[in-house]
Amino acid sequence: MKIVVLDGYTLNPGDLSWEELKKFGDLDVYDRTPPDKVIERASGASILFTNKTPVGEEIINQLPTLKYIGVLATGYNVIAIEYAKAKGIKVTNVPGYGTTSVVQHTFALLLELCHRVQNHSDTVYSGTWSESPDFCYWETPQVELFGKKLGIIGFGNIGEQVADIASAFGMNILATSRTHSDQRHRKNFQWATVSEVLTNSDIVSIHCPLFAETKGLINQESLQLMKKSSFLINTSRGPIIVEKDLADALNNNRIAGAAVDVLSEEPPALDNPLFHAKNCIITPHIAWATKAARSRLMDISIKNLSSYLNGNPMNVVNN
């Protein structure tokens, strides 16, 4: 049985192992596969793994031996799901592997907005502290989280764990979600609409999936609702934010700062408007990328394949 991994580098740049996957058949692992090479490399494969390399109808149609596609991620929009189903091809994903890492990164971004730790460290090394007439100084406002309102858009597993950590900082939680789970155990919690979250929060953190109704959710109109002192954080999906509108809001001091780990185009073009926005922190989609999270991703992907081959498929997204 031929197994092909189209784009294995981001999952395993060399600090993990593909050995367990090799036990299931003849394995070919490619770090990256350009679109015009997918059919050539996947030809003859029964099992195909992809992270972000698209596998559309045209490709599926030219891979008659293909029986299974394993998505090395939670999102599976790169796959022609319904067409795969029509062809009898099971498609699986890996939910939940990166929850704790994404939560951690969310607070790394928030704390950087609050304290600009790296910037202040850089000024120390450049001699600013040594030349200071005072025993201390700060170049940006230092923000305390205690008592602040954290608005969470999307209250699934990640949103709930963000609320857990926020509670430890003494923050109050406003949350919006399509379904309202029982949150009576939280003393500092309130359900709210998206508009209420945007209007009343000191920090807004986005953790909702990308659907038609959430694409462009953060735009010129919704940004107008936010406090001028507020921060916006996005570790979910880039297209949820209209980047030009956010850049304008930052440059016009409409909000105080933003930190995003995702952009609408990845890798981004050099003319992305957020590259020229004030008080904007951008990280290169790394919230998921701790070794612990990637190890879980690898393990679950292998379990998905093993379960499929044993006749009990799990995490199937096109039943």
Buried (B, 14 or more C-beta within 10 A) or exposed (E): EBBBBBBBEBBBEEEBEBEBBEEBBEBBBBEEBEEEEBBEBBBEBBBBBBBBBBBBEEBBEEBEEBBBBBBBBBBBEBBBBEBBBEBEBBBBBBBBBBBBBBBBBBBBBBBBBBBBEEEBEEBEEEEEBEEEEEEEEEEEEEBEBEEBBBBBBBBBBBBBBBBEBBBEBEBBBBBBBEEEEEBEEBEBBBBBEBEBBBBBBBBBBBBBEBEEEBBBBBBBEBBEBBBEEBBBBBBBBBBBBBBBBBBBBBBEEBBBBBBBBBBBEEEBEEEBBBBEBEBBBBBEBBBBBBEEBBBBBBBBBBBBBBBBBEEEBEBBBBE
